[in-house]
Every structure is written in C-alpha cells, then in structure tokens.
Amino acid sequence: MPGGLALFAINSSLTLTWPAQPLRGTPQLPASKSESNRALILQALAGGGQLDNLSDANDTQLMQRLLLNPDAPRFDAEDAGTVMRFLTGYLAATGRHTHLTGTARMLERPIAVLVDALRQLGASISYEGQEGYPPLQLSGWNPTAAATEAGDLTELSVRGDISSQYISALLMVGPTLPHGLRLRLTGKVGSRPYIRMTLALMQHFGADCRDLGTVVEARPGRYQPTDYTIESDWSAASYWYAMVALAPAGSWLTLPGLRRYSWQGDQAIVAIMAQLGVATEYVQDGVRLTRTGTRTPFTQDFTDCPDLAQTVAVVAAALGVPVLMSGLESLRIKETDRIFALQTELANFGAYLTEETEGHFRVSTDGFRVSGQTVATYHDHRMAMAFAPLALLGPLTIEAPQVVRKSYPQFWSELEKAGFEVTG
C-alpha cells in the first residue's frame, strides 16, 4: 500500500488477508483524541502550556487548526462531533461573532441541549437551518443574562442522556464565568468517564471543579498554562484486542503508551476482552496482550464506553459468544446510525444484532463465516476498524478505507507492519 492514505480515492477499497500464523508485534497507537481535543480547548482558555503527543487524528488536527484563528468569520467542524460541540462552547464563552458549520451528516446531529444551556448563560446563538441543529451563528456573549444563581455558583439543569460532550463543553468554560457553574444532570447520564476525564484535565490546568454525582461544579477562576502529555488511545487499542481474540494460538501484542490508571473510559476493554479470550498484563509504558482462548457469555452495559460497542459485537459474533448489550442509545446519532450499520453488515457474515427488549440487543450467529465479503463503512471510522480484524478468519474487503483518518490515520500501515497483506 505505497503512499498510505493520501493516495486513496474517494471510492477506493482495501482487501485484507492474513497468512495463517500467530499474530505478534508492537503496533503503534494514536494518542487519545478525547484527551487531545479537551486539552486543546483548555490550553486555549489558559493562554498557553505545552501539549506533547497530540493525536494525529483528523479531528484533533482540525481542532488545532481552527483554534489558531479564533476570530475567523467561519468555522467548519467537518464531521467531528467534539470539534462542533467544544468549539460551540469555547466560541460562545469567549464572545466570538462567527458562523459554525459542518458536513451534511453533522447538520443532522442535534445540538439544542448545548445551545439552550449557553443561551441561558448569556450566549447569543441562532440556528441558520433546522431548529436545534447546526449550522449556528454566534453573535457575542453577555454573562449578565445568566441563569438563576444558587449560592455562589450559576446553576443550570442539563440532560445527560444524549451526549456527555454537551456537559464537557459547558464544564470547560465554567471557570471563566463570573460566578462559575453548577450543572444538575437529569435523566440517565451517558459516557460518565468522559465527564470525569474533562474534570481531571480541568484540574490539571488549575480549575477548582468537582463531581458530586448528579451535580458537577466548576468554581470561577483563571486557568493556568501548564504542560501535559496525552495518553495513547484505549479506543484504538480495542481493535488490537479484537485481533488477538481472533488470532491463532500463540499470538501476543504489546501496545505502548497506555496507563494502568487512565482517565479514558474505554479502558473497560480490558475486562470485556478477558471474557472473549484476551489477557492483559501491564508492563513498562504499556500493556501486553495474550490470547487465552477462554470465552464466557456475558452482559455488558456500554453507557460509559459506547465506542467499544461495534468492536465487541463483531468479535463476539465471530467467536460465537452470546452477548447481551445495552447502553447503545447514543450510537444512533454518531457518524452514522451505528446500530443499523452493525445489523446490516453482521448479517453478511451470518450474525445478528437483535433487539430483544427495549434498549437491549443480543449478538447471535448462524454459522459465522468470512469468505471474501465486502464491508460498507457508512462514513464511519469505527465501522472500518471494528470489522477489519475479521481478516484473521478469511479474506475481507473494506470500502472507503480513508475513513480511519478521523481517529487512527496509520491504521492500515500498522496492519501491514503486523503481517497483514493489504491490497487495493
């Protein structure tokens, strides 16, 4: 695959094959996109600090470019949810007058929860298309128009059952408000580890903030410029866990840059994959994965780690391990409707993701087989990478492989280094 992703045509595809031998090596992971994008916003609010090991994912590179010119008359968040939501909060709270838009799919992703909250805090924001959805016109900030004050903090109630990114966007600007911010979270709160990550990074940059369960607080005060090194990405690690689970006996991998005590919720992959035959050993500067072959049916709530759902569903189906999945609500409003995409593509391999009761889906199989199928990726990087490990069981073609640039641009070249034959 000479030249890498830069040479992929829009309608290209890749065929993956595995030469039937144990999988061994030390693939390089990207840095955490979630940590990187939060750290970039906090660096901007703090007015400085050195960030090391920033992600090379398109979402992070895009955020970095846009923050270099905060007074631009127009911002294009493309297909990056964190960029759209975090920039909405940052640009509003810093009083910018600008236009914020994105791809056609981004304009279908709701943002009303965040906009309503920012309006209560003093932001002037209007919708330029469908009510409740981007594109947005931001027209300044008047914090004296803030919501009801409770004690010394400005208090808002915010739904937590749509996207934790709304909550993180608000929390990060909280210390810059005259009275700080107290958020009362209503409903089921999804992806809570991402909220904890936000609070931990805010504290690293000098904020006085806390997590009180259904209430999160950020007291008023200035951020301090500080340095931070981004951890490797546990979401990206999940695809290598999947490969070890599907690989021949005697397989092992070392994944550098992962921490035993991580702020990333997707570290949950360690416990999940233990039930699918992968053991994790923490070593110096990373983890070592080994294939155990011991598999157990299980039930998993993905509320706090929705980005792992596709990977786990595919591996469980391939291994014939019954899994009952819940907490998948947010998958409907990601880069694509990930539940529909999973159901459609798994069916091509003889597997099913069936809703048994409201919100609970069971993975099952009827003679799972990999025999040269083509996987559609639906403009979704996680669809491409979740299905790629199936090449360990037979030849496989991935459509639109360039989608991985969103979070793991070097994914296909790392597969080559690990021994996969990658042609296209």
GUPAMI-216559 format. One record per residue (C-alpha): residue number from 1; x, y, z. Coordinates in pm, 1 decimal. Last residue first. Example, Ala and Ser with C-alpha at 12.3 -4.5 7.8 and 13.67 -1.06 7.14 Angstrom:
+-----+----------+----------+----------+
| num |     east |    north |       up |
+-----+----------+----------+----------+
|   2 |   1367.0 |   -106.0 |    714.0 |
|   1 |   1230.0 |   -450.0 |    780.0 |
+-----+----------+----------+----------+
***
This chain:
+-----+----------+----------+----------+
| num |     east |    north |       up |
+-----+----------+----------+----------+
| 424 |   -625.8 |   -211.9 |   -306.8 |
| 423 |   -401.1 |   -452.2 |   -122.2 |
| 422 |   -316.9 |   -505.4 |    244.5 |
| 421 |   -149.9 |   -834.4 |    336.9 |
| 420 |   -149.5 |   -844.5 |    715.0 |
| 419 |    182.4 |   -902.6 |    892.9 |
| 418 |    181.1 |   -660.7 |   1188.4 |
| 417 |    362.7 |   -396.8 |    980.1 |
| 416 |     83.9 |   -416.2 |    723.8 |
| 415 |   -179.3 |   -369.4 |    992.7 |
| 414 |     14.2 |    -66.6 |   1118.3 |
| 413 |      0.9 |     77.1 |    763.9 |
| 412 |   -376.8 |     30.0 |    764.5 |
| 411 |   -424.9 |    202.1 |   1099.8 |
| 410 |   -193.4 |    497.6 |   1035.2 |
| 409 |   -470.1 |    759.7 |   1023.7 |
| 408 |   -631.4 |    645.0 |   1350.4 |
| 407 |   -911.3 |    883.3 |   1462.5 |
| 406 |  -1077.2 |   1058.8 |   1167.4 |
| 405 |   -820.4 |    928.7 |    920.1 |
| 404 |   -991.1 |    589.4 |    953.3 |
| 403 |  -1249.1 |    699.4 |    693.9 |
| 402 |   -985.6 |    656.1 |    419.5 |
| 401 |  -1079.9 |    288.0 |    396.9 |
| 400 |  -1382.3 |    369.6 |    177.9 |
| 399 |  -1490.4 |      4.0 |    142.9 |
| 398 |  -1319.6 |   -273.2 |    337.4 |
| 397 |  -1263.0 |   -608.6 |    164.2 |
| 396 |  -1210.3 |   -933.3 |    355.7 |
| 395 |  -1014.9 |  -1252.4 |    306.8 |
| 394 |  -1058.0 |  -1507.0 |    587.8 |
| 393 |  -1050.0 |  -1556.7 |    964.8 |
| 392 |   -772.8 |  -1307.7 |   1051.1 |
| 391 |   -945.1 |  -1071.1 |    808.1 |
| 390 |  -1218.5 |  -1042.8 |   1072.3 |
| 389 |   -990.8 |   -791.6 |   1246.0 |
| 388 |  -1100.1 |   -526.5 |    988.3 |
| 387 |  -1465.0 |   -524.3 |   1104.5 |
| 386 |  -1424.0 |   -291.5 |   1404.6 |
| 385 |  -1169.8 |    -75.2 |   1219.7 |
| 384 |  -1390.7 |      9.5 |    922.8 |
| 383 |  -1708.8 |     52.9 |   1128.9 |
| 382 |  -1518.4 |    270.8 |   1375.5 |
| 381 |  -1410.9 |    516.2 |   1104.3 |
| 380 |  -1770.9 |    583.2 |    999.3 |
| 379 |  -1857.6 |    727.1 |    656.9 |
| 378 |  -2101.4 |    432.3 |    625.6 |
| 377 |  -1822.1 |    170.5 |    632.0 |
| 376 |  -1952.4 |    -92.3 |    388.0 |
| 375 |  -1785.6 |   -430.1 |    439.7 |
| 374 |  -1715.7 |   -651.3 |    138.7 |
| 373 |  -1725.4 |  -1027.1 |    189.6 |
| 372 |  -1436.0 |  -1250.2 |     82.2 |
| 371 |  -1520.8 |  -1564.4 |    277.5 |
| 370 |  -1558.4 |  -1487.6 |    646.4 |
| 369 |  -1812.1 |  -1719.8 |    808.6 |
| 368 |  -2044.7 |  -1720.8 |   1110.0 |
| 367 |  -2278.0 |  -2022.5 |   1112.1 |
| 366 |  -2598.0 |  -1875.0 |   1246.9 |
| 365 |  -2478.1 |  -1617.7 |   1495.7 |
| 364 |  -2602.8 |  -1421.2 |   1793.4 |
| 363 |  -2544.1 |  -1079.6 |   1948.5 |
| 362 |  -2832.6 |   -970.8 |   2169.3 |
| 361 |  -2957.7 |   -613.7 |   2198.8 |
| 360 |  -3122.4 |   -449.6 |   2499.5 |
| 359 |  -3264.0 |    -95.8 |   2472.5 |
| 358 |  -3627.2 |   -202.9 |   2460.4 |
| 357 |  -3637.6 |   -580.9 |   2482.1 |
| 356 |  -3485.4 |   -838.2 |   2247.9 |
| 355 |  -3327.7 |   -601.2 |   1994.1 |
| 354 |  -3134.2 |   -830.2 |   1760.7 |
| 353 |  -2775.6 |   -791.6 |   1646.3 |
| 352 |  -2731.6 |  -1082.9 |   1408.1 |
| 351 |  -2459.6 |  -1294.6 |   1253.3 |
| 350 |  -2426.9 |  -1490.7 |    928.7 |
| 349 |  -2139.2 |  -1289.1 |    783.5 |
| 348 |  -2347.6 |  -1058.8 |    562.7 |
| 347 |  -2591.1 |  -1015.3 |    855.2 |
| 346 |  -2311.1 |   -851.7 |   1053.5 |
| 345 |  -2300.1 |   -570.0 |    795.7 |
| 344 |  -2666.7 |   -470.6 |    816.6 |
| 343 |  -2706.7 |   -505.2 |   1192.9 |
| 342 |  -2387.1 |   -313.5 |   1258.0 |
| 341 |  -2487.2 |    -29.0 |   1024.8 |
| 340 |  -2835.8 |     -8.2 |   1178.3 |
| 339 |  -2689.1 |      9.5 |   1528.7 |
| 338 |  -2422.8 |    256.3 |   1417.1 |
| 337 |  -2666.9 |    511.8 |   1282.1 |
| 336 |  -2387.4 |    711.0 |   1119.3 |
| 335 |  -2113.7 |    942.4 |   1240.8 |
| 334 |  -2286.6 |    912.7 |   1579.4 |
| 333 |  -2653.6 |    982.1 |   1649.8 |
| 332 |  -2796.4 |    627.1 |   1671.5 |
| 331 |  -2497.5 |    502.2 |   1869.8 |
| 330 |  -2600.6 |    728.3 |   2160.2 |
| 329 |  -2869.7 |    482.5 |   2271.2 |
| 328 |  -2637.1 |    180.7 |   2296.5 |
| 327 |  -2649.1 |    140.9 |   2674.5 |
| 326 |  -2731.6 |   -230.0 |   2649.3 |
| 325 |  -2566.2 |   -540.4 |   2503.9 |
| 324 |  -2640.7 |   -908.6 |   2567.3 |
| 323 |  -2352.0 |  -1125.4 |   2447.5 |
| 322 |  -2360.4 |  -1484.6 |   2322.2 |
| 321 |  -2008.3 |  -1598.3 |   2220.5 |
| 320 |  -1998.0 |  -1739.8 |   1866.6 |
| 319 |  -1636.4 |  -1630.7 |   1817.2 |
| 318 |  -1714.1 |  -1416.6 |   1512.1 |
| 317 |  -2029.3 |  -1278.4 |   1670.8 |
| 316 |  -1849.6 |  -1187.1 |   1993.1 |
| 315 |  -1570.9 |  -1021.1 |   1794.4 |
| 314 |  -1812.4 |   -812.9 |   1584.4 |
| 313 |  -2028.7 |   -704.5 |   1878.1 |
| 312 |  -1722.8 |   -614.4 |   2087.5 |
| 311 |  -1573.0 |   -390.5 |   1819.8 |
| 310 |  -1903.0 |   -217.2 |   1746.9 |
| 309 |  -1976.0 |   -149.5 |   2113.3 |
| 308 |  -1637.5 |     -9.7 |   2213.2 |
| 307 |  -1722.2 |    349.8 |   2120.0 |
| 306 |  -2020.5 |    337.5 |   2358.4 |
| 305 |  -1798.8 |    320.9 |   2671.1 |
| 304 |  -1991.2 |    462.3 |   2968.0 |
| 303 |  -2339.3 |    354.6 |   2853.2 |
| 302 |  -2197.2 |     32.6 |   2708.0 |
| 301 |  -2372.6 |   -202.1 |   2954.0 |
| 300 |  -2240.2 |   -555.3 |   2900.7 |
| 299 |  -2392.9 |   -898.6 |   2958.4 |
| 298 |  -2175.8 |  -1208.0 |   2930.2 |
| 297 |  -2114.5 |  -1541.9 |   2760.0 |
| 296 |  -1767.1 |  -1675.0 |   2852.6 |
| 295 |  -1455.6 |  -1737.8 |   2645.1 |
| 294 |  -1115.8 |  -1882.1 |   2737.7 |
| 293 |   -891.3 |  -1886.2 |   2428.3 |
| 292 |   -604.3 |  -1733.9 |   2626.5 |
| 291 |   -461.7 |  -1499.5 |   2362.9 |
| 290 |   -201.8 |  -1263.7 |   2505.6 |
| 289 |   -197.3 |   -885.7 |   2528.1 |
| 288 |     93.9 |   -688.4 |   2672.6 |
| 287 |     23.2 |   -338.9 |   2803.6 |
| 286 |    206.1 |     -6.4 |   2800.5 |
| 285 |    491.8 |    205.6 |   2926.6 |
| 284 |    655.6 |    -62.0 |   3145.6 |
| 283 |    420.1 |   -359.3 |   3151.3 |
| 282 |     55.2 |   -400.3 |   3239.3 |
| 281 |    -60.0 |   -753.7 |   3153.9 |
| 280 |   -390.6 |   -803.0 |   2972.9 |
| 279 |   -545.3 |  -1141.8 |   2891.9 |
| 278 |   -760.4 |  -1192.4 |   2580.3 |
| 277 |  -1016.0 |  -1474.9 |   2546.9 |
| 276 |  -1350.3 |  -1306.0 |   2494.9 |
| 275 |  -1435.5 |  -1267.6 |   2864.2 |
| 274 |  -1096.9 |  -1101.2 |   2924.3 |
| 273 |  -1198.6 |   -879.9 |   2633.3 |
| 272 |  -1461.3 |   -701.8 |   2841.6 |
| 271 |  -1235.7 |   -650.4 |   3142.4 |
| 270 |   -955.8 |   -486.6 |   2943.2 |
| 269 |  -1195.3 |   -307.6 |   2705.7 |
| 268 |  -1313.9 |   -101.1 |   3003.7 |
| 267 |  -1005.9 |    113.4 |   2933.1 |
| 266 |  -1259.1 |    280.6 |   2705.2 |
| 265 |  -1349.4 |    513.1 |   2991.0 |
| 264 |  -1026.8 |    706.9 |   2948.1 |
| 263 |   -882.3 |    879.2 |   3256.8 |
| 262 |   -622.9 |    602.7 |   3289.6 |
| 261 |   -454.3 |    444.1 |   3588.7 |
| 260 |   -286.2 |    142.1 |   3427.5 |
| 259 |   -160.7 |    367.8 |   3150.7 |
| 258 |   -130.6 |    300.9 |   2776.9 |
| 257 |    167.1 |    434.7 |   2578.2 |
| 256 |    280.0 |    112.8 |   2411.5 |
| 255 |     64.1 |   -180.1 |   2295.7 |
| 254 |    247.4 |   -514.7 |   2308.6 |
| 253 |     92.3 |   -798.9 |   2109.8 |
| 252 |     54.8 |  -1174.7 |   2154.4 |
| 251 |    -49.7 |  -1477.7 |   1949.7 |
| 250 |     38.4 |  -1835.3 |   2046.5 |
| 249 |   -295.1 |  -1976.8 |   1933.6 |
| 248 |   -424.8 |  -1823.8 |   1611.5 |
| 247 |   -577.5 |  -1473.5 |   1606.9 |
| 246 |   -943.2 |  -1383.8 |   1670.7 |
| 245 |   -907.2 |  -1258.7 |   2029.5 |
| 244 |   -565.7 |  -1108.3 |   1947.7 |
| 243 |   -724.5 |   -914.7 |   1663.2 |
| 242 |  -1007.6 |   -785.8 |   1879.8 |
| 241 |   -760.6 |   -660.0 |   2140.0 |
| 240 |   -585.5 |   -484.4 |   1853.0 |
| 239 |   -912.4 |   -311.7 |   1762.1 |
| 238 |   -969.8 |   -212.4 |   2125.8 |
| 237 |   -633.6 |    -32.8 |   2138.6 |
| 236 |   -777.9 |    240.4 |   1917.9 |
| 235 |  -1043.2 |    311.3 |   2181.1 |
| 234 |   -773.4 |    295.2 |   2450.9 |
| 233 |   -589.4 |    585.0 |   2284.7 |
| 232 |   -233.1 |    660.2 |   2390.0 |
| 231 |   -200.4 |    911.1 |   2673.0 |
| 230 |   -150.1 |   1283.4 |   2605.3 |
| 229 |    144.4 |   1455.1 |   2774.7 |
| 228 |     56.2 |   1777.0 |   2960.2 |
| 227 |    220.4 |   2113.5 |   3023.4 |
| 226 |     63.6 |   2404.4 |   3210.7 |
| 225 |    -84.3 |   2748.0 |   3147.3 |
| 224 |   -311.4 |   2827.3 |   3444.6 |
| 223 |   -690.9 |   2850.1 |   3416.4 |
| 222 |   -841.7 |   3152.1 |   3582.1 |
| 221 |  -1112.3 |   3131.1 |   3844.7 |
| 220 |  -1482.4 |   3072.3 |   3898.9 |
| 219 |  -1584.5 |   2738.2 |   4050.7 |
| 218 |  -1668.8 |   2443.5 |   3826.2 |
| 217 |  -1933.0 |   2207.3 |   3959.6 |
| 216 |  -2091.2 |   1874.3 |   3870.3 |
| 215 |  -2422.0 |   1758.7 |   4020.4 |
| 214 |  -2590.0 |   1420.6 |   3972.1 |
| 213 |  -2282.5 |   1258.1 |   4119.6 |
| 212 |  -2086.4 |   1523.9 |   4307.6 |
| 211 |  -1801.0 |   1561.9 |   4056.8 |
| 210 |  -1572.0 |   1852.6 |   4137.1 |
| 209 |  -1404.6 |   2161.7 |   3998.1 |
| 208 |  -1140.8 |   2413.2 |   4104.9 |
| 207 |   -951.4 |   2471.4 |   3781.0 |
| 206 |   -570.3 |   2475.2 |   3760.6 |
| 205 |   -493.9 |   2323.7 |   3420.8 |
| 204 |   -460.1 |   1975.8 |   3575.0 |
| 203 |   -794.2 |   2036.0 |   3745.0 |
| 202 |   -954.7 |   2095.5 |   3405.5 |
| 201 |   -789.9 |   1775.7 |   3278.5 |
| 200 |   -940.6 |   1576.8 |   3565.8 |
| 199 |  -1283.7 |   1739.1 |   3517.3 |
| 198 |  -1286.8 |   1655.1 |   3145.3 |
| 197 |  -1177.3 |   1296.2 |   3210.4 |
| 196 |  -1451.4 |   1261.9 |   3471.0 |
| 195 |  -1705.3 |   1379.9 |   3213.2 |
| 194 |  -1564.9 |   1127.3 |   2964.5 |
| 193 |  -1595.8 |    856.9 |   3231.3 |
| 192 |  -1969.7 |    946.0 |   3253.2 |
| 191 |  -2037.3 |    822.5 |   2899.3 |
| 190 |  -2414.9 |    853.2 |   2931.4 |
| 189 |  -2606.1 |   1018.8 |   3217.1 |
| 188 |  -2958.0 |    878.3 |   3254.5 |
| 187 |  -3200.2 |   1161.5 |   3317.9 |
| 186 |  -3109.0 |   1499.2 |   3461.4 |
| 185 |  -2765.0 |   1638.5 |   3536.0 |
| 184 |  -2757.0 |   1943.9 |   3760.3 |
| 183 |  -2473.6 |   2164.0 |   3639.0 |
| 182 |  -2311.1 |   2419.4 |   3870.7 |
| 181 |  -2108.8 |   2692.0 |   3700.8 |
| 180 |  -1865.0 |   2969.6 |   3786.0 |
| 179 |  -1996.7 |   3301.1 |   3912.7 |
| 178 |  -1826.4 |   3539.0 |   3667.2 |
| 177 |  -1792.8 |   3261.5 |   3406.0 |
| 176 |  -1439.5 |   3158.4 |   3300.1 |
| 175 |  -1439.8 |   2860.9 |   3541.0 |
| 174 |  -1742.1 |   2712.3 |   3359.8 |
| 173 |  -1596.3 |   2719.9 |   3007.4 |
| 172 |  -1468.9 |   2361.6 |   3037.5 |
| 171 |  -1782.2 |   2248.3 |   3216.9 |
| 170 |  -2013.9 |   2358.9 |   2936.8 |
| 169 |  -1830.3 |   2170.3 |   2662.2 |
| 168 |  -1793.5 |   1868.4 |   2890.8 |
| 167 |  -2168.7 |   1860.4 |   2955.8 |
| 166 |  -2250.5 |   1882.9 |   2586.0 |
| 165 |  -1986.8 |   1617.0 |   2513.1 |
| 164 |  -2165.2 |   1383.6 |   2755.1 |
| 163 |  -2417.5 |   1323.4 |   2478.5 |
| 162 |  -2791.9 |   1249.6 |   2482.0 |
| 161 |  -2894.5 |   1121.8 |   2825.2 |
| 160 |  -2730.7 |   1385.0 |   3043.0 |
| 159 |  -2998.8 |   1648.2 |   3018.7 |
| 158 |  -2886.2 |   1979.1 |   3165.1 |
| 157 |  -3012.7 |   2176.0 |   3464.5 |
| 156 |  -2831.0 |   2503.6 |   3517.8 |
| 155 |  -2685.1 |   2682.4 |   3820.3 |
| 154 |  -2463.5 |   2989.9 |   3841.2 |
| 153 |  -2248.1 |   2940.4 |   4150.3 |
| 152 |  -2206.3 |   3142.7 |   4470.2 |
| 151 |  -2525.6 |   3026.2 |   4632.2 |
| 150 |  -2763.4 |   2913.9 |   4357.5 |
| 149 |  -2771.7 |   3175.1 |   4079.8 |
| 148 |  -3054.9 |   3161.8 |   3831.6 |
| 147 |  -2936.4 |   3176.1 |   3471.5 |
| 146 |  -2704.3 |   3431.3 |   3315.3 |
| 145 |  -2801.5 |   3746.9 |   3126.9 |
| 144 |  -2509.0 |   3928.0 |   3297.0 |
| 143 |  -2286.2 |   3686.3 |   3103.0 |
| 142 |  -2345.9 |   3875.1 |   2776.0 |
| 141 |  -2176.8 |   3687.7 |   2493.4 |
| 140 |  -2146.1 |   3752.2 |   2121.3 |
| 139 |  -2319.7 |   3674.9 |   1793.8 |
| 138 |  -2275.4 |   3304.5 |   1720.4 |
| 137 |  -2449.3 |   3183.0 |   1404.2 |
| 136 |  -2500.0 |   2809.2 |   1403.7 |
| 135 |  -2517.2 |   2544.9 |   1129.9 |
| 134 |  -2614.1 |   2323.7 |   1303.6 |
| 133 |  -2924.4 |   2159.8 |   1455.5 |
| 132 |  -3194.5 |   2250.3 |   1707.0 |
| 131 |  -3411.7 |   2444.3 |   1462.7 |
| 130 |  -3329.6 |   2346.1 |   1105.1 |
| 129 |  -3111.7 |   2594.2 |    920.7 |
| 128 |  -2926.8 |   2905.3 |   1033.5 |
| 127 |  -2984.3 |   2845.5 |   1401.9 |
| 126 |  -2916.7 |   3138.2 |   1633.1 |
| 125 |  -2673.2 |   3190.6 |   1919.0 |
| 124 |  -2636.3 |   3490.0 |   2152.5 |
| 123 |  -2467.7 |   3349.5 |   2461.4 |
| 122 |  -2560.5 |   3469.3 |   2810.5 |
| 121 |  -2562.4 |   3164.7 |   3036.7 |
| 120 |  -2919.4 |   3076.9 |   2944.4 |
| 119 |  -2818.8 |   3089.5 |   2576.2 |
| 118 |  -2532.8 |   2851.6 |   2651.3 |
| 117 |  -2772.8 |   2599.8 |   2804.4 |
| 116 |  -3013.7 |   2617.3 |   2510.0 |
| 115 |  -2724.9 |   2579.8 |   2263.9 |
| 114 |  -2591.9 |   2270.6 |   2441.3 |
| 113 |  -2924.3 |   2086.4 |   2457.5 |
| 112 |  -3011.5 |   2206.0 |   2104.5 |
| 111 |  -2709.9 |   2038.9 |   1939.9 |
| 110 |  -2868.2 |   1757.6 |   1739.8 |
| 109 |  -2675.3 |   1574.3 |   1464.3 |
| 108 |  -2826.7 |   1613.9 |   1115.9 |
| 107 |  -2603.2 |   1910.7 |   1025.4 |
| 106 |  -2305.9 |   1691.5 |   1113.8 |
| 105 |  -2415.9 |   1440.7 |    846.2 |
| 104 |  -2415.3 |   1714.6 |    580.9 |
| 103 |  -2067.1 |   1819.9 |    689.9 |
| 102 |  -2002.3 |   2103.9 |    933.2 |
| 101 |  -2099.8 |   2459.0 |   1034.5 |
| 100 |  -2007.8 |   2737.3 |   1276.6 |
|  99 |  -2051.8 |   3104.7 |   1180.2 |
|  98 |  -1879.7 |   3376.5 |   1382.3 |
|  97 |  -1904.6 |   3659.1 |   1633.8 |
|  96 |  -1686.0 |   3547.8 |   1924.2 |
|  95 |  -1765.7 |   3630.4 |   2286.1 |
|  94 |  -1514.9 |   3397.5 |   2454.8 |
|  93 |  -1797.6 |   3195.0 |   2608.7 |
|  92 |  -1966.3 |   3142.4 |   2272.3 |
|  91 |  -1650.6 |   3043.9 |   2083.2 |
|  90 |  -1549.3 |   2796.5 |   2354.4 |
|  89 |  -1891.1 |   2637.3 |   2399.2 |
|  88 |  -1960.0 |   2597.1 |   2028.0 |
|  87 |  -1598.7 |   2490.7 |   1976.9 |
|  86 |  -1642.0 |   2201.6 |   2220.4 |
|  85 |  -1959.6 |   2084.4 |   2047.4 |
|  84 |  -1850.9 |   2106.3 |   1683.8 |
|  83 |  -1495.1 |   1986.6 |   1747.6 |
|  82 |  -1614.0 |   1700.7 |   1967.0 |
|  81 |  -1857.6 |   1586.9 |   1696.9 |
|  80 |  -1605.5 |   1593.8 |   1412.7 |
|  79 |  -1765.2 |   1552.7 |   1068.1 |
|  78 |  -1643.9 |   1888.0 |    924.3 |
|  77 |  -1613.0 |   2137.7 |   1211.5 |
|  76 |  -1608.1 |   2424.4 |    959.5 |
|  75 |  -1554.3 |   2762.9 |   1123.0 |
|  74 |  -1645.7 |   3099.4 |    969.3 |
|  73 |  -1570.1 |   3464.6 |   1045.5 |
|  72 |  -1228.2 |   3374.6 |   1192.3 |
|  71 |  -1154.8 |   3535.1 |   1529.4 |
|  70 |  -1033.9 |   3210.9 |   1690.9 |
|  69 |   -754.8 |   3165.5 |   1432.6 |
|  68 |   -511.7 |   2906.0 |   1573.3 |
|  67 |   -807.9 |   2732.2 |   1737.4 |
|  66 |   -929.9 |   2614.6 |   1396.1 |
|  65 |   -600.3 |   2447.6 |   1308.3 |
|  64 |   -573.8 |   2262.2 |   1639.3 |
|  63 |   -933.0 |   2142.1 |   1622.2 |
|  62 |   -876.1 |   2011.2 |   1268.0 |
|  61 |   -557.7 |   1829.2 |   1370.8 |
|  60 |   -753.5 |   1677.4 |   1656.8 |
|  59 |  -1045.0 |   1558.0 |   1444.1 |
|  58 |   -809.6 |   1438.1 |   1168.5 |
|  57 |   -631.5 |   1206.8 |   1409.5 |
|  56 |   -261.7 |   1283.5 |   1462.7 |
|  55 |   -324.8 |   1285.8 |   1837.5 |
|  54 |   -114.2 |   1519.3 |   2048.1 |
|  53 |    192.2 |   1350.2 |   2197.7 |
|  52 |    301.2 |   1656.7 |   2395.3 |
|  51 |     96.7 |   1963.7 |   2487.2 |
|  50 |    294.7 |   2265.3 |   2611.1 |
|  49 |    109.2 |   2536.9 |   2802.4 |
|  48 |    -55.8 |   2861.9 |   2699.9 |
|  47 |   -346.0 |   3104.2 |   2721.4 |
|  46 |   -541.8 |   2906.9 |   2979.3 |
|  45 |   -859.3 |   2908.0 |   2766.9 |
|  44 |   -661.6 |   2799.5 |   2459.5 |
|  43 |   -478.7 |   2528.4 |   2654.5 |
|  42 |   -812.2 |   2413.9 |   2793.6 |
|  41 |   -959.1 |   2382.2 |   2442.9 |
|  40 |   -650.0 |   2195.1 |   2319.6 |
|  39 |   -650.9 |   1966.3 |   2625.4 |
|  38 |  -1011.1 |   1866.6 |   2558.3 |
|  37 |   -933.8 |   1779.8 |   2196.6 |
|  36 |   -622.0 |   1582.3 |   2288.3 |
|  35 |   -780.5 |   1385.3 |   2572.9 |
|  34 |  -1064.7 |   1262.8 |   2352.6 |
|  33 |   -838.3 |   1201.7 |   2053.4 |
|  32 |   -616.5 |    979.2 |   2266.4 |
|  31 |   -274.7 |    942.4 |   2107.2 |
|  30 |   -251.2 |    708.8 |   1811.9 |
|  29 |   -135.2 |    352.8 |   1874.3 |
|  28 |    182.9 |    194.5 |   1742.3 |
|  27 |    176.2 |   -180.2 |   1682.9 |
|  26 |    424.2 |   -389.1 |   1882.1 |
|  25 |    438.1 |   -742.1 |   1740.4 |
|  24 |    290.3 |  -1089.8 |   1723.7 |
|  23 |     -3.7 |  -1254.2 |   1547.6 |
|  22 |     44.0 |  -1631.1 |   1514.8 |
|  21 |     41.3 |  -1761.8 |   1155.2 |
|  20 |   -223.6 |  -1805.0 |    887.1 |
|  19 |   -103.8 |  -1553.6 |    623.7 |
|  18 |   -379.2 |  -1296.5 |    691.2 |
|  17 |   -572.6 |  -1120.3 |    415.4 |
|  16 |   -712.1 |   -767.7 |    379.9 |
|  15 |   -860.2 |   -615.3 |     65.4 |
|  14 |   -882.5 |   -237.8 |     56.7 |
|  13 |  -1141.8 |    -18.3 |   -112.7 |
|  12 |  -1149.0 |    305.2 |   -309.3 |
|  11 |  -1446.7 |    528.7 |   -383.8 |
|  10 |  -1289.3 |    852.7 |   -254.7 |
|   9 |   -952.7 |    756.6 |   -399.7 |
|   8 |   -682.1 |    660.5 |   -153.3 |
|   7 |   -340.6 |    811.1 |   -229.6 |
|   6 |   -304.4 |   1016.5 |     89.0 |
|   5 |   -399.4 |    713.1 |    293.2 |
|   4 |    -64.4 |    543.8 |    255.5 |
|   3 |    186.8 |    620.8 |    -18.7 |
|   2 |    262.7 |    260.3 |   -101.6 |
|   1 |      0.0 |      0.0 |      0.0 |
+-----+----------+----------+----------+
***
